[in-house]
Amino acid sequence: MDLHRAEQIINSDVFVNVHYHGIPVYIQKVNEDKAQIFPLDAMNQEQEVDLKGLNETGPIFI
């Protein structure tokens, strides 16, 4: 995922499905090439990951 799209998702009023290597995640913040995320099923497990590993998937839920 590129930085611009990740920023759009963070600032969106709608929920966008994002996965990190197949795991559904929430993006908290991003910088040049990294993102702070947490798995949706383990919200206390915040991680810093490469933006390249994030993929937008499926429909957008409102």
PDB file of N, CA, C and O in Angstrom:
ATOM      1  N   MET A   1       0.859  -1.158   0.000  1.00  0.00           N
ATOM      2  CA  MET A   1       0.000   0.000   0.000  1.00  0.00           C
ATOM      3  C   MET A   1       0.909   1.226   0.000  1.00  0.00           C
ATOM      4  O   MET A   1       1.979   1.224   0.608  1.00  0.00           O
ATOM      5  N   ASP A   2       0.467   2.260  -0.686  1.00  0.00           N
ATOM      6  CA  ASP A   2       1.279   3.468  -0.669  1.00  0.00           C
ATOM      7  C   ASP A   2       0.851   4.394   0.468  1.00  0.00           C
ATOM      8  O   ASP A   2      -0.255   4.275   0.997  1.00  0.00           O
ATOM      9  N   LEU A   3       1.729   5.305   0.831  1.00  0.00           N
ATOM     10  CA  LEU A   3       1.525   6.197   1.963  1.00  0.00           C
ATOM     11  C   LEU A   3       0.251   7.026   1.805  1.00  0.00           C
ATOM     12  O   LEU A   3      -0.516   7.176   2.756  1.00  0.00           O
ATOM     13  N   HIS A   4       0.026   7.563   0.608  1.00  0.00           N
ATOM     14  CA  HIS A   4      -1.147   8.409   0.383  1.00  0.00           C
ATOM     15  C   HIS A   4      -2.449   7.650   0.638  1.00  0.00           C
ATOM     16  O   HIS A   4      -3.354   8.183   1.279  1.00  0.00           O
ATOM     17  N   ARG A   5      -2.555   6.429   0.151  1.00  0.00           N
ATOM     18  CA  ARG A   5      -3.778   5.647   0.353  1.00  0.00           C
ATOM     19  C   ARG A   5      -3.949   5.285   1.821  1.00  0.00           C
ATOM     20  O   ARG A   5      -5.070   5.321   2.329  1.00  0.00           O
ATOM     21  N   ALA A   6      -2.890   4.944   2.504  1.00  0.00           N
ATOM     22  CA  ALA A   6      -2.977   4.627   3.928  1.00  0.00           C
ATOM     23  C   ALA A   6      -3.475   5.840   4.717  1.00  0.00           C
ATOM     24  O   ALA A   6      -4.290   5.692   5.627  1.00  0.00           O
ATOM     25  N   GLU A   7      -2.993   7.035   4.374  1.00  0.00           N
ATOM     26  CA  GLU A   7      -3.460   8.255   5.041  1.00  0.00           C
ATOM     27  C   GLU A   7      -4.938   8.491   4.762  1.00  0.00           C
ATOM     28  O   GLU A   7      -5.676   8.902   5.657  1.00  0.00           O
ATOM     29  N   GLN A   8      -5.382   8.234   3.527  1.00  0.00           N
ATOM     30  CA  GLN A   8      -6.801   8.376   3.192  1.00  0.00           C
ATOM     31  C   GLN A   8      -7.654   7.440   4.041  1.00  0.00           C
ATOM     32  O   GLN A   8      -8.706   7.839   4.542  1.00  0.00           O
ATOM     33  N   ILE A   9      -7.212   6.217   4.202  1.00  0.00           N
ATOM     34  CA  ILE A   9      -7.955   5.231   4.990  1.00  0.00           C
ATOM     35  C   ILE A   9      -8.043   5.677   6.445  1.00  0.00           C
ATOM     36  O   ILE A   9      -9.108   5.582   7.055  1.00  0.00           O
ATOM     37  N   ILE A  10      -6.946   6.160   7.004  1.00  0.00           N
ATOM     38  CA  ILE A  10      -6.938   6.628   8.397  1.00  0.00           C
ATOM     39  C   ILE A  10      -7.930   7.770   8.590  1.00  0.00           C
ATOM     40  O   ILE A  10      -8.623   7.826   9.606  1.00  0.00           O
ATOM     41  N   ASN A  11      -8.002   8.677   7.625  1.00  0.00           N
ATOM     42  CA  ASN A  11      -8.854   9.859   7.739  1.00  0.00           C
ATOM     43  C   ASN A  11     -10.277   9.652   7.226  1.00  0.00           C
ATOM     44  O   ASN A  11     -11.083  10.583   7.254  1.00  0.00           O
ATOM     45  N   SER A  12     -10.590   8.470   6.769  1.00  0.00           N
ATOM     46  CA  SER A  12     -11.903   8.179   6.210  1.00  0.00           C
ATOM     47  C   SER A  12     -12.974   8.067   7.297  1.00  0.00           C
ATOM     48  O   SER A  12     -12.698   7.651   8.422  1.00  0.00           O
ATOM     49  N   ASP A  13     -14.197   8.446   6.934  1.00  0.00           N
ATOM     50  CA  ASP A  13     -15.337   8.300   7.841  1.00  0.00           C
ATOM     51  C   ASP A  13     -15.958   6.909   7.752  1.00  0.00           C
ATOM     52  O   ASP A  13     -16.853   6.574   8.527  1.00  0.00           O
ATOM     53  N   VAL A  14     -15.485   6.107   6.814  1.00  0.00           N
ATOM     54  CA  VAL A  14     -16.010   4.752   6.635  1.00  0.00           C
ATOM     55  C   VAL A  14     -14.919   3.740   6.950  1.00  0.00           C
ATOM     56  O   VAL A  14     -13.728   4.040   6.867  1.00  0.00           O
ATOM     57  N   PHE A  15     -15.347   2.535   7.313  1.00  0.00           N
ATOM     58  CA  PHE A  15     -14.401   1.471   7.621  1.00  0.00           C
ATOM     59  C   PHE A  15     -13.945   0.822   6.321  1.00  0.00           C
ATOM     60  O   PHE A  15     -14.772   0.388   5.520  1.00  0.00           O
ATOM     61  N   VAL A  16     -12.645   0.752   6.108  1.00  0.00           N
ATOM     62  CA  VAL A  16     -12.069   0.130   4.918  1.00  0.00           C
ATOM     63  C   VAL A  16     -11.365  -1.147   5.361  1.00  0.00           C
ATOM     64  O   VAL A  16     -10.560  -1.125   6.292  1.00  0.00           O
ATOM     65  N   ASN A  17     -11.667  -2.258   4.698  1.00  0.00           N
ATOM     66  CA  ASN A  17     -11.015  -3.532   5.012  1.00  0.00           C
ATOM     67  C   ASN A  17      -9.556  -3.486   4.590  1.00  0.00           C
ATOM     68  O   ASN A  17      -9.241  -3.271   3.419  1.00  0.00           O
ATOM     69  N   VAL A  18      -8.677  -3.689   5.549  1.00  0.00           N
ATOM     70  CA  VAL A  18      -7.238  -3.729   5.289  1.00  0.00           C
ATOM     71  C   VAL A  18      -6.684  -4.986   5.945  1.00  0.00           C
ATOM     72  O   VAL A  18      -7.057  -5.335   7.065  1.00  0.00           O
ATOM     73  N   HIS A  19      -5.793  -5.658   5.233  1.00  0.00           N
ATOM     74  CA  HIS A  19      -5.142  -6.854   5.765  1.00  0.00           C
ATOM     75  C   HIS A  19      -3.628  -6.668   5.736  1.00  0.00           C
ATOM     76  O   HIS A  19      -3.081  -6.004   4.855  1.00  0.00           O
ATOM     77  N   TYR A  20      -2.974  -7.267   6.712  1.00  0.00           N
ATOM     78  CA  TYR A  20      -1.520  -7.350   6.729  1.00  0.00           C
ATOM     79  C   TYR A  20      -1.168  -8.825   6.638  1.00  0.00           C
ATOM     80  O   TYR A  20      -1.364  -9.585   7.586  1.00  0.00           O
ATOM     81  N   HIS A  21      -0.653  -9.211   5.498  1.00  0.00           N
ATOM     82  CA  HIS A  21      -0.328 -10.619   5.229  1.00  0.00           C
ATOM     83  C   HIS A  21      -1.504 -11.530   5.580  1.00  0.00           C
ATOM     84  O   HIS A  21      -1.332 -12.566   6.222  1.00  0.00           O
ATOM     85  N   GLY A  22      -2.700 -11.127   5.147  1.00  0.00           N
ATOM     86  CA  GLY A  22      -3.892 -11.948   5.315  1.00  0.00           C
ATOM     87  C   GLY A  22      -4.648 -11.752   6.623  1.00  0.00           C
ATOM     88  O   GLY A  22      -5.720 -12.332   6.803  1.00  0.00           O
ATOM     89  N   ILE A  23      -4.116 -10.952   7.537  1.00  0.00           N
ATOM     90  CA  ILE A  23      -4.759 -10.734   8.833  1.00  0.00           C
ATOM     91  C   ILE A  23      -5.464  -9.379   8.814  1.00  0.00           C
ATOM     92  O   ILE A  23      -4.830  -8.370   8.505  1.00  0.00           O
ATOM     93  N   PRO A  24      -6.764  -9.329   9.138  1.00  0.00           N
ATOM     94  CA  PRO A  24      -7.481  -8.048   9.171  1.00  0.00           C
ATOM     95  C   PRO A  24      -6.900  -7.133  10.252  1.00  0.00           C
ATOM     96  O   PRO A  24      -6.730  -7.541  11.401  1.00  0.00           O
ATOM     97  N   VAL A  25      -6.600  -5.895   9.868  1.00  0.00           N
ATOM     98  CA  VAL A  25      -5.969  -4.960  10.790  1.00  0.00           C
ATOM     99  C   VAL A  25      -6.612  -3.582  10.722  1.00  0.00           C
ATOM    100  O   VAL A  25      -7.345  -3.258   9.787  1.00  0.00           O
ATOM    101  N   TYR A  26      -6.317  -2.784  11.739  1.00  0.00           N
ATOM    102  CA  TYR A  26      -6.695  -1.379  11.803  1.00  0.00           C
ATOM    103  C   TYR A  26      -5.404  -0.577  11.753  1.00  0.00           C
ATOM    104  O   TYR A  26      -4.455  -0.874  12.479  1.00  0.00           O
ATOM    105  N   ILE A  27      -5.368   0.445  10.893  1.00  0.00           N
ATOM    106  CA  ILE A  27      -4.189   1.306  10.786  1.00  0.00           C
ATOM    107  C   ILE A  27      -4.369   2.488  11.728  1.00  0.00           C
ATOM    108  O   ILE A  27      -5.350   3.224  11.623  1.00  0.00           O
ATOM    109  N   GLN A  28      -3.432   2.673  12.645  1.00  0.00           N
ATOM    110  CA  GLN A  28      -3.495   3.800  13.572  1.00  0.00           C
ATOM    111  C   GLN A  28      -2.796   5.036  13.027  1.00  0.00           C
ATOM    112  O   GLN A  28      -3.346   6.136  13.077  1.00  0.00           O
ATOM    113  N   LYS A  29      -1.582   4.859  12.506  1.00  0.00           N
ATOM    114  CA  LYS A  29      -0.843   5.976  11.939  1.00  0.00           C
ATOM    115  C   LYS A  29       0.211   5.442  10.978  1.00  0.00           C
ATOM    116  O   LYS A  29       0.555   4.261  11.000  1.00  0.00           O
ATOM    117  N   VAL A  30       0.713   6.333  10.138  1.00  0.00           N
ATOM    118  CA  VAL A  30       1.718   5.959   9.142  1.00  0.00           C
ATOM    119  C   VAL A  30       2.803   7.020   9.070  1.00  0.00           C
ATOM    120  O   VAL A  30       2.602   8.173   9.453  1.00  0.00           O
ATOM    121  N   ASN A  31       3.962   6.599   8.567  1.00  0.00           N
ATOM    122  CA  ASN A  31       5.011   7.539   8.208  1.00  0.00           C
ATOM    123  C   ASN A  31       5.515   7.136   6.838  1.00  0.00           C
ATOM    124  O   ASN A  31       4.777   6.481   6.102  1.00  0.00           O
ATOM    125  N   GLU A  32       6.710   7.483   6.461  1.00  0.00           N
ATOM    126  CA  GLU A  32       7.193   7.268   5.096  1.00  0.00           C
ATOM    127  C   GLU A  32       7.026   5.840   4.577  1.00  0.00           C
ATOM    128  O   GLU A  32       6.537   5.648   3.464  1.00  0.00           O
ATOM    129  N   ASP A  33       7.418   4.850   5.349  1.00  0.00           N
ATOM    130  CA  ASP A  33       7.347   3.474   4.863  1.00  0.00           C
ATOM    131  C   ASP A  33       6.857   2.485   5.915  1.00  0.00           C
ATOM    132  O   ASP A  33       6.879   1.276   5.686  1.00  0.00           O
ATOM    133  N   LYS A  34       6.416   2.987   7.063  1.00  0.00           N
ATOM    134  CA  LYS A  34       5.951   2.135   8.160  1.00  0.00           C
ATOM    135  C   LYS A  34       4.540   2.528   8.572  1.00  0.00           C
ATOM    136  O   LYS A  34       4.091   3.646   8.320  1.00  0.00           O
ATOM    137  N   ALA A  35       3.850   1.588   9.209  1.00  0.00           N
ATOM    138  CA  ALA A  35       2.508   1.839   9.733  1.00  0.00           C
ATOM    139  C   ALA A  35       2.390   1.233  11.115  1.00  0.00           C
ATOM    140  O   ALA A  35       2.925   0.157  11.379  1.00  0.00           O
ATOM    141  N   GLN A  36       1.688   1.926  11.994  1.00  0.00           N
ATOM    142  CA  GLN A  36       1.318   1.387  13.298  1.00  0.00           C
ATOM    143  C   GLN A  36      -0.046   0.748  13.119  1.00  0.00           C
ATOM    144  O   GLN A  36      -1.001   1.425  12.738  1.00  0.00           O
ATOM    145  N   ILE A  37      -0.151  -0.549  13.389  1.00  0.00           N
ATOM    146  CA  ILE A  37      -1.400  -1.285  13.191  1.00  0.00           C
ATOM    147  C   ILE A  37      -1.692  -2.147  14.408  1.00  0.00           C
ATOM    148  O   ILE A  37      -0.843  -2.328  15.281  1.00  0.00           O
ATOM    149  N   PHE A  38      -2.915  -2.677  14.449  1.00  0.00           N
ATOM    150  CA  PHE A  38      -3.199  -3.769  15.363  1.00  0.00           C
ATOM    151  C   PHE A  38      -4.210  -4.687  14.697  1.00  0.00           C
ATOM    152  O   PHE A  38      -5.096  -4.227  13.977  1.00  0.00           O
ATOM    153  N   PRO A  39      -4.077  -5.999  14.940  1.00  0.00           N
ATOM    154  CA  PRO A  39      -5.041  -6.954  14.405  1.00  0.00           C
ATOM    155  C   PRO A  39      -6.416  -6.674  15.001  1.00  0.00           C
ATOM    156  O   PRO A  39      -6.518  -6.340  16.181  1.00  0.00           O
ATOM    157  N   LEU A  40      -7.467  -6.804  14.211  1.00  0.00           N
ATOM    158  CA  LEU A  40      -8.812  -6.536  14.695  1.00  0.00           C
ATOM    159  C   LEU A  40      -9.236  -7.506  15.791  1.00  0.00           C
ATOM    160  O   LEU A  40     -10.097  -7.175  16.605  1.00  0.00           O
ATOM    161  N   ASP A  41      -8.648  -8.689  15.822  1.00  0.00           N
ATOM    162  CA  ASP A  41      -9.011  -9.656  16.857  1.00  0.00           C
ATOM    163  C   ASP A  41      -8.067  -9.622  18.068  1.00  0.00           C
ATOM    164  O   ASP A  41      -8.209 -10.425  18.990  1.00  0.00           O
ATOM    165  N   ALA A  42      -7.111  -8.695  18.058  1.00  0.00           N
ATOM    166  CA  ALA A  42      -6.167  -8.561  19.173  1.00  0.00           C
ATOM    167  C   ALA A  42      -5.743  -7.101  19.288  1.00  0.00           C
ATOM    168  O   ALA A  42      -4.597  -6.750  19.005  1.00  0.00           O
ATOM    169  N   MET A  43      -6.664  -6.272  19.699  1.00  0.00           N
ATOM    170  CA  MET A  43      -6.442  -4.826  19.693  1.00  0.00           C
ATOM    171  C   MET A  43      -5.325  -4.364  20.628  1.00  0.00           C
ATOM    172  O   MET A  43      -4.857  -3.231  20.510  1.00  0.00           O
ATOM    173  N   ASN A  44      -4.900  -5.204  21.534  1.00  0.00           N
ATOM    174  CA  ASN A  44      -3.817  -4.829  22.445  1.00  0.00           C
ATOM    175  C   ASN A  44      -2.441  -5.207  21.898  1.00  0.00           C
ATOM    176  O   ASN A  44      -1.438  -5.031  22.590  1.00  0.00           O
ATOM    177  N   GLN A  45      -2.376  -5.719  20.678  1.00  0.00           N
ATOM    178  CA  GLN A  45      -1.111  -6.150  20.087  1.00  0.00           C
ATOM    179  C   GLN A  45      -0.676  -5.201  18.969  1.00  0.00           C
ATOM    180  O   GLN A  45      -0.577  -5.596  17.807  1.00  0.00           O
ATOM    181  N   GLU A  46      -0.420  -3.953  19.334  1.00  0.00           N
ATOM    182  CA  GLU A  46       0.022  -2.956  18.368  1.00  0.00           C
ATOM    183  C   GLU A  46       1.382  -3.350  17.804  1.00  0.00           C
ATOM    184  O   GLU A  46       2.246  -3.858  18.518  1.00  0.00           O
ATOM    185  N   GLN A  47       1.554  -3.101  16.494  1.00  0.00           N
ATOM    186  CA  GLN A  47       2.795  -3.463  15.812  1.00  0.00           C
ATOM    187  C   GLN A  47       3.184  -2.371  14.830  1.00  0.00           C
ATOM    188  O   GLN A  47       2.327  -1.644  14.328  1.00  0.00           O
ATOM    189  N   GLU A  48       4.471  -2.257  14.559  1.00  0.00           N
ATOM    190  CA  GLU A  48       4.944  -1.403  13.476  1.00  0.00           C
ATOM    191  C   GLU A  48       5.334  -2.324  12.327  1.00  0.00           C
ATOM    192  O   GLU A  48       6.121  -3.253  12.505  1.00  0.00           O
ATOM    193  N   VAL A  49       4.775  -2.059  11.143  1.00  0.00           N
ATOM    194  CA  VAL A  49       4.999  -2.933   9.992  1.00  0.00           C
ATOM    195  C   VAL A  49       5.318  -2.100   8.756  1.00  0.00           C
ATOM    196  O   VAL A  49       5.102  -0.888   8.741  1.00  0.00           O
ATOM    197  N   ASP A  50       5.835  -2.758   7.718  1.00  0.00           N
ATOM    198  CA  ASP A  50       6.080  -2.099   6.436  1.00  0.00           C
ATOM    199  C   ASP A  50       4.763  -1.834   5.722  1.00  0.00           C
ATOM    200  O   ASP A  50       3.879  -2.691   5.701  1.00  0.00           O
ATOM    201  N   LEU A  51       4.632  -0.647   5.137  1.00  0.00           N
ATOM    202  CA  LEU A  51       3.433  -0.322   4.357  1.00  0.00           C
ATOM    203  C   LEU A  51       3.221  -1.315   3.216  1.00  0.00           C
ATOM    204  O   LEU A  51       2.083  -1.596   2.838  1.00  0.00           O
ATOM    205  N   LYS A  52       4.303  -1.841   2.672  1.00  0.00           N
ATOM    206  CA  LYS A  52       4.210  -2.774   1.546  1.00  0.00           C
ATOM    207  C   LYS A  52       3.397  -4.021   1.884  1.00  0.00           C
ATOM    208  O   LYS A  52       2.832  -4.651   0.990  1.00  0.00           O
ATOM    209  N   GLY A  53       3.334  -4.381   3.158  1.00  0.00           N
ATOM    210  CA  GLY A  53       2.605  -5.568   3.571  1.00  0.00           C
ATOM    211  C   GLY A  53       1.111  -5.358   3.734  1.00  0.00           C
ATOM    212  O   GLY A  53       0.375  -6.324   3.933  1.00  0.00           O
ATOM    213  N   LEU A  54       0.642  -4.101   3.653  1.00  0.00           N
ATOM    214  CA  LEU A  54      -0.782  -3.800   3.812  1.00  0.00           C
ATOM    215  C   LEU A  54      -1.501  -3.861   2.476  1.00  0.00           C
ATOM    216  O   LEU A  54      -1.000  -3.377   1.462  1.00  0.00           O
ATOM    217  N   ASN A  55      -2.690  -4.466   2.491  1.00  0.00           N
ATOM    218  CA  ASN A  55      -3.509  -4.562   1.284  1.00  0.00           C
ATOM    219  C   ASN A  55      -4.945  -4.215   1.617  1.00  0.00           C
ATOM    220  O   ASN A  55      -5.499  -4.690   2.608  1.00  0.00           O
ATOM    221  N   GLU A  56      -5.543  -3.380   0.777  1.00  0.00           N
ATOM    222  CA  GLU A  56      -6.949  -3.057   0.894  1.00  0.00           C
ATOM    223  C   GLU A  56      -7.724  -4.204   0.259  1.00  0.00           C
ATOM    224  O   GLU A  56      -7.421  -4.607  -0.864  1.00  0.00           O
ATOM    225  N   THR A  57      -8.722  -4.735   0.967  1.00  0.00           N
ATOM    226  CA  THR A  57      -9.456  -5.894   0.461  1.00  0.00           C
ATOM    227  C   THR A  57     -10.946  -5.700   0.592  1.00  0.00           C
ATOM    228  O   THR A  57     -11.418  -4.982   1.475  1.00  0.00           O
ATOM    229  N   GLY A  58     -11.674  -6.334  -0.279  1.00  0.00           N
ATOM    230  CA  GLY A  58     -13.131  -6.399  -0.166  1.00  0.00           C
ATOM    231  C   GLY A  58     -13.821  -5.061  -0.168  1.00  0.00           C
ATOM    232  O   GLY A  58     -13.227  -4.027  -0.475  1.00  0.00           O
ATOM    233  N   PRO A  59     -15.098  -5.103   0.184  1.00  0.00           N
ATOM    234  CA  PRO A  59     -15.916  -3.890   0.156  1.00  0.00           C
ATOM    235  C   PRO A  59     -15.622  -2.978   1.342  1.00  0.00           C
ATOM    236  O   PRO A  59     -15.008  -3.378   2.331  1.00  0.00           O
ATOM    237  N   ILE A  60     -16.077  -1.761   1.208  1.00  0.00           N
ATOM    238  CA  ILE A  60     -15.999  -0.779   2.282  1.00  0.00           C
ATOM    239  C   ILE A  60     -17.299  -0.845   3.054  1.00  0.00           C
ATOM    240  O   ILE A  60     -18.372  -0.848   2.452  1.00  0.00           O
ATOM    241  N   PHE A  61     -17.227  -0.899   4.383  1.00  0.00           N
ATOM    242  CA  PHE A  61     -18.426  -0.930   5.217  1.00  0.00           C
ATOM    243  C   PHE A  61     -18.664   0.434   5.841  1.00  0.00           C
ATOM    244  O   PHE A  61     -17.741   1.079   6.339  1.00  0.00           O
ATOM    245  N   ILE A  62     -19.909   0.857   5.803  1.00  0.00           N
ATOM    246  CA  ILE A  62     -20.274   2.161   6.375  1.00  0.00           C
ATOM    247  C   ILE A  62     -20.890   1.946   7.736  1.00  0.00           C
ATOM    248  O   ILE A  62     -21.272   2.910   8.399  1.00  0.00           O
TER     249      ILE A  62
END
